[in-house]
Amino acid sequence: MARVPEDIGCVNEKCIAKDECKRQTIVKNGTSREIHELNGSEVKKCGKFLQN
């Protein structure tokens, strides 16, 4: 699987890790280069999850 660059943000309200995910944080603070909705769900993280 290709690695997602660290400046790609994510907006995924159903992701189990959304409140602790660096990708959502960079969208909220405006530093993301692009915004995607990655594959997190109610029961799993997306696999592209980055700790704060």
Secondary structure, 3 states (H helix, E strand, C coil): CCCCCCCEEECCCCCCCHHHCHHHHHHHCCCCCEEECCCCCCCCCCCCCCCC
